[in-house]
Structures are given as C-alpha cells and as structure tokens.
Amino acid sequence: MKVSLIALSLIGLANSQNCASISNRKELRTLTTDEWNVFSSTIQEMQKRGWLAWYGYIHTQYFGVIHGSDQFLPFHRRFILEFESTGRNINPQFSQHYWDSSIDFNKPADSPILSSSLMGGNGVKPNMCVMNGAQSGWTISYPVNRCLTRSYDGGDTINPYMSPESISSDIQLSKNYKNFNQRIEAGMHNQVHASIGGDMAQAQSPVDVLFMLHHANVDRLWWKFQNAKPANLLDYSKDTRTTVSYFNTQVKDLLKVGEGILCYNYNDSPSKIVRRQETLIDDPTTFSNKSAIAAVTEVPEMSLTTGISSSNLSKFFPALASGNANDNSVNMPSLVSKSALEYAQQRQSSNSTTDSNAGPLRFPSQAPSFDVNSANPPVYPSKFRELSLNKSGSNSSAPSAIQKPKIPYPTKIPIDFLIHHRIDVNFYNAYYAEKVALVDALNADGYVSPYI
C-alpha cells in the first residue's frame, strides 16, 4: 500500500503540538447539530482521501503486538490522537468524540449511535454492507475493495453489554495499571468489537469509524482510572521510557491528558454545572433533564450507595464502601433510561397510596435541560464518607407489587475471538465469572440500574 508524504508528515504531527487549544471530546449522542456536521463531514472527507484504509492498514500490521500486551492502552491513545490530528488537519474544529456503549448495555442495537441519524446500524444481507447512517454505502480499499460490513452477534440485534455499574467496578477493583489494562481490553473493549461484527471484528477494524468512537471511550475510561486515586496517574507495568509500537512516542508522554502532546479532554471531566445546548438527537430511550434524573436519584434502590448491601458494596465497589471514591471512581453517565424513569414513577405512585402526605412526582415533558460535566452524575452525594449505607442483606424498600427490572448478564466473548486478540483465556474466564457474580449480587439486593 502506498504511503503518501502527507501520511509521513502527520506521523509526528502531535509530537510538535503545544496545547494552545484543547479538543473537547463528547459522547456522540450529546453533540449539537453543528458539532455533528463537523464530525460527519470530516470523516467523509477522510474516507475519500483514503485515511480510514490507512489506519486499518497500520492497525493490522501491528495487531499482534498491541493486543494482549502492556501497550494496549498507550498505543491506542496515541493511535486515536493521530486520527484526531488527521481530522483537524482537514477541519480544525474536528474532535474525536466517543461512544459510551455502557449506556446502551441492555439493548445495544437500539442505541442512537447505531441509528440512521448517526453511525448507522447492522449490515444488509447478503453481503452485510452498511447501508444507512454516516457511513452508508462506504467502499473500503483495505484489505480489499468492497463495502464496509457489520454483522451483529444476535442476528438483527446485539446481545447485552457491560453496564455502567460493571465498568465502575472495574475502575475500583483494579489494583494497578496492569490489572486495569487486562480488564478493559478483555472485557468491554472486546465485547463491542465482537458484537458489532463485520470489519469491527477484524484486524482492519479502524476502517469503521465506530472503532475510533469506541477506542476514544476506552481511552476515557483509562483516564478516569488514572484519576481515581493518585497512585494510578503515572502507573505503568514497564519502564515508561518505552516507546509504543509504530510511533516514536514514549509511554511517559502519554500519561497526562490535556498536557504535552495530549491536547484534548473529555466532557465528563469534573466542572461546574452548565446548561446544555440543544442536541442533534432526540433520543426516546434516555432522559437527561433535571426532573427525570431527580426522580430516579430519589429512589433508594436506584443508587449503588443505598441500593445494595454493605458486603456487596465492599466486594465490588471498595472505593465507595471505604469513602475514598471521587468523581473518577465511577462511570455513571448523567442520564437515565426510559424504563428506569418509568420504574421510579411507579415506585413513587405506589408509595403515595400508602402515605397520604406524599404527592406523586410530576415530570414535565419539556423540563429545563442541564449538563453535569462530571464523571459522577447526581446519583451519588459528593461526600462519600457521609453516606448512610444500607446495612441489610438486600434492599426491600420497594413495594413488592412493582416488578423490578433485572440487569442482564453481559454476553460472553467467544474463545476464538479472545485467542485472536491474544487474551489469556483463563484470565478472561475468571473475570467473566466475577461479572456474573456482580449481576447476581445487584439483582439479589433489589438494585435497579438507572440505565436499565
């Protein structure tokens, strides 16, 4: 494959950058119309110029050394940065946004990210070509000339992903970089790749822009882990002067987002509450308005700090249990699902029939929108040490007549896929057993996820 002079010049582009400006990476469903137009038009131009094929080629060439290895996270941080730099060379307003797939864990195929309004959905038979969304009708030139493909693991649907609670547990249970790197790669990272199928399940997966959205999210989660406690920030399993494959960049230069060459941030970084601009997508499956979130957070069994037993809190969420959690210790987005809101409404309505002093909550359809630019939405109080934790074996505060929605088990990744990605199968089996135990514990305690 030909390597252009432009490609060679861009390899070192980020190394010469100073953070005169910061790229603000957002969850894709929260973009305004203008932001989406910048993103979609830029990836279209990148596709025309052959950049998606180029990144697919590089990823394929180094596939064996960047997976199942210590450099999985830093390599992909550098890889996504380079892709973003390429996009900003075309349009300086371009940012590499992300897809938090855990929001859609219960029914991933219904995600607005995979709708015709954004990135498009499943491939169409017989060749499983992507025929809607921003990549509709794309022809890729690597590894061969053909259509871009996707083939969902459930046929017309996608089997369940790991929930925000599960990702939060990964952040808190990881004792060091090595363990976090193993967990994230083997778990949520591989799950999304395997479930989307088609090109996303192959070495050339960067030919699908979903790869970039997904790996930006993986990078965001690493940054959250780094900031969950001071010892994590610069932690690495080898000498940080080691360079990542292909790029002449040392790991030590890839550890502090927002500094040096890493001139970007994520919009869930803790900051003040601001009003949210009108977003492109009117997503009927989730709500981010103030009244909806408040309705859910008032229900005890819909908060990890009050909805599960102290023993399970200590087992799966030790930072919350000890009072040492901060905003980065959890990955709980600032929105709630439609079914979670419906449960909260039923819960309040049922309570009102037994408490004459309690009036039912009312949820205006056009409530003022807001954006909590924090990794931790108002599901938890900010002073974790002051929480009054539920000490019982399970949560029985909800009226028994209300059917509590259960968290589904995350889909188990096929062994052949794990081997192809150089994942230790024994590690994965133990890790998956832990995830099953987490789901069992949450459901047994009567916990109801705000994202169910």
BAFI-909777 format. One record per residue (C-alpha): residue number from 1; x, y negated, z. Coordinates in steps of 0.001 Angstrom, whole numbers, plus 500000, padded with zeros to 6 digits. Layout:
# residues N
r num=NUM	east=X	north=Y	up=Z;
...
***
This chain:
# residues 452
r num=1	east=500000	north=500000	up=500000;
r num=2	east=501322	north=496510	up=499112;
r num=3	east=502406	north=494189	up=501899;
r num=4	east=501986	north=490545	up=500953;
r num=5	east=504295	north=487733	up=502067;
r num=6	east=501333	north=486268	up=503917;
r num=7	east=500963	north=489512	up=505859;
r num=8	east=504623	north=489493	up=506810;
r num=9	east=504493	north=485866	up=507888;
r num=10	east=501447	north=486463	up=510063;
r num=11	east=503100	north=489303	up=511959;
r num=12	east=505000	north=486774	up=514036;
r num=13	east=502374	north=484045	up=513998;
r num=14	east=501203	north=484415	up=517574;
r num=15	east=504787	north=484508	up=518870;
r num=16	east=505269	north=480876	up=517863;
r num=17	east=501986	north=479625	up=519273;
r num=18	east=501579	north=477294	up=522188;
r num=19	east=498206	north=477121	up=523871;
r num=20	east=497317	north=473686	up=522581;
r num=21	east=493853	north=475159	up=522164;
r num=22	east=492121	north=478213	up=523574;
r num=23	east=489929	north=480624	up=521639;
r num=24	east=486762	north=481289	up=523643;
r num=25	east=485685	north=484897	up=523124;
r num=26	east=481987	north=485540	up=523804;
r num=27	east=479687	north=488536	up=523932;
r num=28	east=478379	north=488695	up=520372;
r num=29	east=474673	north=488580	up=521267;
r num=30	east=475168	north=485243	up=523044;
r num=31	east=476504	north=483352	up=520012;
r num=32	east=474747	north=480291	up=518687;
r num=33	east=473750	north=480221	up=515026;
r num=34	east=476758	north=478054	up=514194;
r num=35	east=479139	north=480375	up=516043;
r num=36	east=477705	north=483411	up=514278;
r num=37	east=478019	north=481706	up=510902;
r num=38	east=481711	north=481055	up=511582;
r num=39	east=482279	north=484647	up=512674;
r num=40	east=480359	north=486329	up=509862;
r num=41	east=481700	north=484118	up=507070;
r num=42	east=485268	north=484605	up=508275;
r num=43	east=485081	north=488400	up=508403;
r num=44	east=483526	north=488365	up=504929;
r num=45	east=486498	north=486385	up=503648;
r num=46	east=488935	north=488669	up=505470;
r num=47	east=487285	north=491650	up=503815;
r num=48	east=487581	north=490048	up=500364;
r num=49	east=491282	north=489376	up=500911;
r num=50	east=491952	north=492965	up=501977;
r num=51	east=492719	north=492281	up=505620;
r num=52	east=490384	north=494936	up=507023;
r num=53	east=492128	north=497556	up=504894;
r num=54	east=495486	north=496221	up=506058;
r num=55	east=494608	north=496571	up=509735;
r num=56	east=493146	north=500009	up=509074;
r num=57	east=496452	north=500977	up=507472;
r num=58	east=498587	north=499730	up=510384;
r num=59	east=496371	north=501446	up=512939;
r num=60	east=496604	north=504712	up=511013;
r num=61	east=500391	north=504563	up=510695;
r num=62	east=500872	north=504143	up=514448;
r num=63	east=497870	north=506166	up=515597;
r num=64	east=499901	north=508939	up=517226;
r num=65	east=501957	north=506665	up=519483;
r num=66	east=499325	north=504122	up=520524;
r num=67	east=496751	north=506603	up=521831;
r num=68	east=497070	north=508768	up=524918;
r num=69	east=500057	north=506636	up=525890;
r num=70	east=501009	north=503831	up=528265;
r num=71	east=500972	north=501275	up=525466;
r num=72	east=497326	north=501862	up=524548;
r num=73	east=496114	north=498655	up=526220;
r num=74	east=499012	north=496276	up=525399;
r num=75	east=499252	north=497453	up=521790;
r num=76	east=495571	north=496832	up=521186;
r num=77	east=495702	north=493477	up=522991;
r num=78	east=498423	north=492441	up=520555;
r num=79	east=496585	north=494030	up=517610;
r num=80	east=493347	north=492134	up=518325;
r num=81	east=495320	north=488928	up=518845;
r num=82	east=496873	north=489356	up=515405;
r num=83	east=493470	north=489939	up=513838;
r num=84	east=492149	north=486816	up=515533;
r num=85	east=495169	north=484855	up=514290;
r num=86	east=494439	north=486044	up=510750;
r num=87	east=490855	north=484870	up=511088;
r num=88	east=491899	north=481491	up=512498;
r num=89	east=494238	north=481040	up=509554;
r num=90	east=491102	north=481227	up=507374;
r num=91	east=488863	north=479222	up=509715;
r num=92	east=490418	north=477542	up=512790;
r num=93	east=487080	north=477856	up=514598;
r num=94	east=487130	north=481654	up=514432;
r num=95	east=487230	north=483622	up=517691;
r num=96	east=487361	north=487371	up=518108;
r num=97	east=484207	north=487936	up=520131;
r num=98	east=483343	north=491171	up=521900;
r num=99	east=480591	north=493736	up=522327;
r num=100	east=479915	north=494821	up=525896;
r num=101	east=478481	north=498217	up=524991;
r num=102	east=477674	north=498999	up=528627;
r num=103	east=474753	north=496541	up=528445;
r num=104	east=473161	north=498896	up=525914;
r num=105	east=474078	north=502113	up=527737;
r num=106	east=470558	north=503519	up=527966;
r num=107	east=469648	north=503169	up=524270;
r num=108	east=472753	north=502051	up=522351;
r num=109	east=471150	north=502263	up=518898;
r num=110	east=468616	north=499611	up=519960;
r num=111	east=471386	north=497105	up=520676;
r num=112	east=471029	north=493804	up=518800;
r num=113	east=474717	north=494194	up=517954;
r num=114	east=473762	north=497134	up=515725;
r num=115	east=470779	north=495376	up=514174;
r num=116	east=470448	north=493961	up=510676;
r num=117	east=470748	north=490486	up=512212;
r num=118	east=474310	north=491136	up=513370;
r num=119	east=476692	north=494002	up=512577;
r num=120	east=474263	north=496452	up=511007;
r num=121	east=473354	north=499946	up=512091;
r num=122	east=473664	north=503560	up=511067;
r num=123	east=474808	north=504649	up=507628;
r num=124	east=472287	north=505661	up=504981;
r num=125	east=472215	north=509178	up=503537;
r num=126	east=473612	north=510863	up=501547;
r num=127	east=476974	north=509096	up=501941;
r num=128	east=476218	north=507320	up=505244;
r num=129	east=477064	north=503918	up=503783;
r num=130	east=476353	north=500853	up=505941;
r num=131	east=473594	north=499013	up=504087;
r num=132	east=472462	north=496255	up=506459;
r num=133	east=473931	north=493569	up=508673;
r num=134	east=477089	north=491534	up=508198;
r num=135	east=478927	north=494457	up=506581;
r num=136	east=476121	north=495576	up=504286;
r num=137	east=477398	north=497205	up=501112;
r num=138	east=481049	north=496800	up=502021;
r num=139	east=483538	north=498754	up=499936;
r num=140	east=486763	north=499616	up=501707;
r num=141	east=490040	north=500174	up=499884;
r num=142	east=491763	north=502226	up=502586;
r num=143	east=492233	north=505138	up=502888;
r num=144	east=490347	north=505443	up=499572;
r num=145	east=487948	north=503249	up=497635;
r num=146	east=484457	north=503975	up=498953;
r num=147	east=481723	north=502489	up=501108;
r num=148	east=482093	north=501669	up=504804;
r num=149	east=480467	north=504507	up=506758;
r num=150	east=478788	north=505148	up=510115;
r num=151	east=477141	north=508343	up=511309;
r num=152	east=475544	north=508206	up=514764;
r num=153	east=476179	north=511103	up=517128;
r num=154	east=472446	north=511553	up=517753;
r num=155	east=471408	north=511512	up=514109;
r num=156	east=469185	north=508439	up=513954;
r num=157	east=470066	north=507438	up=517495;
r num=158	east=473107	north=507137	up=519772;
r num=159	east=473437	north=509149	up=522951;
r num=160	east=473825	north=507234	up=526267;
r num=161	east=476951	north=505250	up=527077;
r num=162	east=478558	north=504487	up=530412;
r num=163	east=476638	north=501902	up=532408;
r num=164	east=477946	north=498604	up=533829;
r num=165	east=477933	north=500329	up=537214;
r num=166	east=480174	north=503070	up=535826;
r num=167	east=482646	north=500556	up=534385;
r num=168	east=482625	north=498658	up=537682;
r num=169	east=483503	north=501896	up=539450;
r num=170	east=486430	north=502420	up=537062;
r num=171	east=487806	north=498993	up=537945;
r num=172	east=487568	north=499655	up=541676;
r num=173	east=488753	north=503278	up=541718;
r num=174	east=491823	north=502697	up=539535;
r num=175	east=494809	north=502565	up=541871;
r num=176	east=497236	north=501212	up=539276;
r num=177	east=497670	north=500342	up=535606;
r num=178	east=498380	north=503923	up=534557;
r num=179	east=495137	north=505232	up=536017;
r num=180	east=493045	north=502381	up=534618;
r num=181	east=494613	north=502841	up=531179;
r num=182	east=493734	north=506557	up=531267;
r num=183	east=490177	north=505982	up=532453;
r num=184	east=489242	north=503281	up=529971;
r num=185	east=490803	north=504974	up=526960;
r num=186	east=489416	north=508433	up=527678;
r num=187	east=486007	north=507151	up=528751;
r num=188	east=484174	north=504119	up=527393;
r num=189	east=486728	north=503484	up=524629;
r num=190	east=486495	north=506932	up=523079;
r num=191	east=482764	north=507173	up=523719;
r num=192	east=481909	north=504220	up=521468;
r num=193	east=484238	north=505356	up=518688;
r num=194	east=482896	north=508915	up=518710;
r num=195	east=479239	north=507881	up=518932;
r num=196	east=479285	north=505404	up=516028;
r num=197	east=480999	north=507975	up=513859;
r num=198	east=481979	north=507489	up=510243;
r num=199	east=485005	north=505250	up=509865;
r num=200	east=484840	north=504254	up=513545;
r num=201	east=485687	north=507843	up=514496;
r num=202	east=488785	north=507975	up=512268;
r num=203	east=492317	north=506603	up=512429;
r num=204	east=491396	north=503838	up=509949;
r num=205	east=488646	north=502563	up=512298;
r num=206	east=489675	north=498856	up=512039;
r num=207	east=488068	north=498784	up=508566;
r num=208	east=484826	north=498415	up=510564;
r num=209	east=484656	north=495085	up=512430;
r num=210	east=482888	north=496951	up=515240;
r num=211	east=486413	north=498143	up=516082;
r num=212	east=487520	north=494578	up=516785;
r num=213	east=484406	north=493777	up=518829;
r num=214	east=484831	north=496985	up=520814;
r num=215	east=488540	north=496543	up=521469;
r num=216	east=488092	north=492921	up=522468;
r num=217	east=485757	north=494296	up=525141;
r num=218	east=488335	north=496892	up=526175;
r num=219	east=490839	north=494055	up=526471;
r num=220	east=488363	north=492002	up=528526;
r num=221	east=487952	north=494897	up=530947;
r num=222	east=491719	north=495245	up=531297;
r num=223	east=491897	north=491522	up=532109;
r num=224	east=489188	north=491998	up=534729;
r num=225	east=491145	north=494886	up=536265;
r num=226	east=494278	north=492738	up=536270;
r num=227	east=492454	north=490076	up=538263;
r num=228	east=490569	north=492413	up=540600;
r num=229	east=493495	north=492292	up=543034;
r num=230	east=496933	north=490606	up=542990;
r num=231	east=498918	north=493833	up=542620;
r num=232	east=497187	north=494597	up=539312;
r num=233	east=498102	north=491449	up=537400;
r num=234	east=501607	north=492373	up=536232;
r num=235	east=501382	north=496105	up=536853;
r num=236	east=502556	north=498438	up=534105;
r num=237	east=503666	north=502057	up=534126;
r num=238	east=507020	north=501388	up=532436;
r num=239	east=509560	north=498591	up=532084;
r num=240	east=507627	north=495520	up=530929;
r num=241	east=510521	north=494574	up=528651;
r num=242	east=509463	north=497479	up=526420;
r num=243	east=508102	north=496325	up=523063;
r num=244	east=504796	north=497600	up=521748;
r num=245	east=504872	north=499585	up=518519;
r num=246	east=504959	north=497655	up=515226;
r num=247	east=505002	north=494253	up=516934;
r num=248	east=508211	north=492752	up=518234;
r num=249	east=506448	north=491761	up=521448;
r num=250	east=507432	north=492792	up=524947;
r num=251	east=504753	north=494023	up=527310;
r num=252	east=505637	north=491273	up=529800;
r num=253	east=504428	north=488722	up=527234;
r num=254	east=501061	north=490471	up=527010;
r num=255	east=500039	north=490373	up=530657;
r num=256	east=498607	north=486899	up=531241;
r num=257	east=495597	north=485941	up=529143;
r num=258	east=495438	north=482207	up=528492;
r num=259	east=499203	north=481754	up=528716;
r num=260	east=502154	north=482079	up=526340;
r num=261	east=501050	north=483757	up=523125;
r num=262	east=497678	north=484875	up=524528;
r num=263	east=495795	north=481690	up=523685;
r num=264	east=492284	north=482915	up=524390;
r num=265	east=489904	north=483590	up=527246;
r num=266	east=486640	north=485408	up=527846;
r num=267	east=483396	north=483632	up=528567;
r num=268	east=482750	north=485729	up=531668;
r num=269	east=485730	north=484172	up=533445;
r num=270	east=484533	north=482623	up=536721;
r num=271	east=483486	north=478984	up=536382;
r num=272	east=480601	north=476703	up=537168;
r num=273	east=477050	north=477385	up=536010;
r num=274	east=476231	north=475662	up=532739;
r num=275	east=473161	north=475543	up=530570;
r num=276	east=473217	north=477991	up=527708;
r num=277	east=472785	north=476784	up=524167;
r num=278	east=470067	north=478319	up=522034;
r num=279	east=471403	north=481668	up=520880;
r num=280	east=471103	north=483232	up=517457;
r num=281	east=469415	north=486431	up=518624;
r num=282	east=466047	north=486597	up=520339;
r num=283	east=466654	north=489978	up=521963;
r num=284	east=463385	north=491527	up=523198;
r num=285	east=465235	north=494198	up=525191;
r num=286	east=467057	north=491883	up=527616;
r num=287	east=466402	north=488676	up=529540;
r num=288	east=468955	north=486140	up=530738;
r num=289	east=466629	north=483433	up=532034;
r num=290	east=466840	north=482395	up=535658;
r num=291	east=463441	north=483678	up=536765;
r num=292	east=463986	north=487150	up=535305;
r num=293	east=467365	north=487586	up=536975;
r num=294	east=465990	north=486254	up=540267;
r num=295	east=463083	north=488702	up=540129;
r num=296	east=465449	north=491635	up=539780;
r num=297	east=468015	north=490482	up=542340;
r num=298	east=465294	north=490178	up=544985;
r num=299	east=464644	north=493937	up=544804;
r num=300	east=466968	north=495715	up=547291;
r num=301	east=467342	north=498942	up=545321;
r num=302	east=468492	north=496993	up=542236;
r num=303	east=471721	north=495794	up=543869;
r num=304	east=474732	north=498008	up=544475;
r num=305	east=475386	north=496325	up=547808;
r num=306	east=471941	north=497129	up=549208;
r num=307	east=470640	north=499858	up=546915;
r num=308	east=472941	north=502765	up=547713;
r num=309	east=474187	north=504452	up=550867;
r num=310	east=477323	north=503217	up=552576;
r num=311	east=479020	north=506572	up=551942;
r num=312	east=478420	north=506364	up=548190;
r num=313	east=479415	north=502712	up=548160;
r num=314	east=482731	north=503656	up=549782;
r num=315	east=483221	north=506613	up=547450;
r num=316	east=482552	north=504896	up=544127;
r num=317	east=482866	north=501162	up=544874;
r num=318	east=485552	north=500834	up=547568;
r num=319	east=486198	north=497134	up=546973;
r num=320	east=482538	north=496320	up=547576;
r num=321	east=482419	north=498566	up=550632;
r num=322	east=485530	north=497032	up=552206;
r num=323	east=484560	north=493453	up=551471;
r num=324	east=487630	north=492958	up=549283;
r num=325	east=485764	north=492542	up=546000;
r num=326	east=485906	north=489453	up=543837;
r num=327	east=484224	north=488419	up=540606;
r num=328	east=486500	north=490687	up=538591;
r num=329	east=485847	north=493807	up=540664;
r num=330	east=482563	north=494378	up=538851;
r num=331	east=481348	north=494363	up=535269;
r num=332	east=477721	north=493379	up=535807;
r num=333	east=476587	north=491042	up=532977;
r num=334	east=474304	north=488061	up=533578;
r num=335	east=471148	north=489549	up=532115;
r num=336	east=468562	north=492210	up=532897;
r num=337	east=466770	north=494728	up=530721;
r num=338	east=463091	north=494619	up=529859;
r num=339	east=462375	north=497864	up=531700;
r num=340	east=464284	north=496666	up=534781;
r num=341	east=462222	north=493475	up=534853;
r num=342	east=459016	north=495480	up=534455;
r num=343	east=460035	north=497662	up=537392;
r num=344	east=460757	north=494570	up=539515;
r num=345	east=457343	north=493136	up=538632;
r num=346	east=455603	north=496405	up=539526;
r num=347	east=457582	north=496526	up=542756;
r num=348	east=456516	north=493011	up=543720;
r num=349	east=452909	north=493660	up=542726;
r num=350	east=452819	north=496816	up=544838;
r num=351	east=454322	north=495001	up=547808;
r num=352	east=451742	north=492239	up=547538;
r num=353	east=448910	north=494717	up=548076;
r num=354	east=450314	north=495606	up=551498;
r num=355	east=451451	north=492127	up=552509;
r num=356	east=448701	north=489519	up=552481;
r num=357	east=451250	north=486743	up=552888;
r num=358	east=453206	north=487746	up=549791;
r num=359	east=452154	north=486379	up=546434;
r num=360	east=453139	north=488029	up=543159;
r num=361	east=456095	north=486554	up=541335;
r num=362	east=455240	north=484806	up=538090;
r num=363	east=457627	north=484840	up=535173;
r num=364	east=457090	north=482003	up=532688;
r num=365	east=457730	north=483137	up=529140;
r num=366	east=459801	north=480043	up=528431;
r num=367	east=461781	north=479723	up=531636;
r num=368	east=464839	north=477429	up=531585;
r num=369	east=467808	north=479411	up=530293;
r num=370	east=471158	north=479366	up=532002;
r num=371	east=474544	north=480943	up=531714;
r num=372	east=476536	north=482194	up=534647;
r num=373	east=480031	north=482155	up=533184;
r num=374	east=481214	north=484693	up=535670;
r num=375	east=482161	north=488320	up=535605;
r num=376	east=479760	north=488673	up=538521;
r num=377	east=476140	north=487573	up=537975;
r num=378	east=473914	north=486718	up=540920;
r num=379	east=473296	north=490416	up=541558;
r num=380	east=475755	north=490138	up=544452;
r num=381	east=476383	north=487410	up=547041;
r num=382	east=479769	north=485740	up=546652;
r num=383	east=480874	north=486521	up=550221;
r num=384	east=481076	north=490288	up=550082;
r num=385	east=482182	north=490631	up=553713;
r num=386	east=478915	north=489120	up=554900;
r num=387	east=476705	north=491655	up=553152;
r num=388	east=474226	north=493652	up=555161;
r num=389	east=474788	north=497074	up=553664;
r num=390	east=472212	north=499817	up=553570;
r num=391	east=473424	north=502468	up=556007;
r num=392	east=470858	north=505150	up=555273;
r num=393	east=471475	north=508241	up=553191;
r num=394	east=469192	north=506918	up=550457;
r num=395	east=467078	north=503907	up=549654;
r num=396	east=463424	north=504480	up=550413;
r num=397	east=462226	north=500878	up=550499;
r num=398	east=460322	north=501037	up=547201;
r num=399	east=456687	north=502146	up=547292;
r num=400	east=456513	north=505827	up=546377;
r num=401	east=453807	north=505240	up=543746;
r num=402	east=456257	north=503402	up=541481;
r num=403	east=458275	north=505647	up=539180;
r num=404	east=461914	north=504640	up=539403;
r num=405	east=463770	north=504732	up=536071;
r num=406	east=466774	north=507036	up=536288;
r num=407	east=470249	north=506384	up=534945;
r num=408	east=471063	north=508983	up=532248;
r num=409	east=474310	north=510918	up=532149;
r num=410	east=476834	north=509438	up=529729;
r num=411	east=477411	north=511646	up=526714;
r num=412	east=480389	north=513963	up=526957;
r num=413	east=483000	north=513381	up=524275;
r num=414	east=483764	north=516392	up=522019;
r num=415	east=487043	north=518152	up=522775;
r num=416	east=488285	north=517900	up=519184;
r num=417	east=487867	north=514130	up=519321;
r num=418	east=489823	north=513973	up=522589;
r num=419	east=492640	north=516067	up=521160;
r num=420	east=492773	north=513919	up=518023;
r num=421	east=493201	north=510874	up=520285;
r num=422	east=495870	north=512649	up=522357;
r num=423	east=493783	north=512622	up=525533;
r num=424	east=494611	north=515068	up=528335;
r num=425	east=491531	north=517306	up=528284;
r num=426	east=491971	north=518359	up=531922;
r num=427	east=492091	north=514723	up=532987;
r num=428	east=489002	north=513950	up=530951;
r num=429	east=487019	north=516874	up=532362;
r num=430	east=487762	north=515752	up=535928;
r num=431	east=486954	north=512161	up=535001;
r num=432	east=483657	north=513135	up=533383;
r num=433	east=482710	north=515206	up=536441;
r num=434	east=483253	north=512079	up=538532;
r num=435	east=480933	north=510122	up=536225;
r num=436	east=478231	north=512770	up=536534;
r num=437	east=478609	north=512645	up=540322;
r num=438	east=478226	north=508860	up=540228;
r num=439	east=474985	north=509076	up=538258;
r num=440	east=473680	north=511759	up=540614;
r num=441	east=474550	north=509628	up=543642;
r num=442	east=472929	north=506461	up=542300;
r num=443	east=469754	north=508279	up=541295;
r num=444	east=469556	north=510206	up=544569;
r num=445	east=469871	north=506984	up=546555;
r num=446	east=466986	north=505476	up=544614;
r num=447	east=469137	north=502847	up=542936;
r num=448	east=467596	north=501188	up=539872;
r num=449	east=470029	north=499631	up=537398;
r num=450	east=469274	north=496046	up=536277;
r num=451	east=470232	north=497237	up=532779;
r num=452	east=468193	north=500458	up=532583;
***
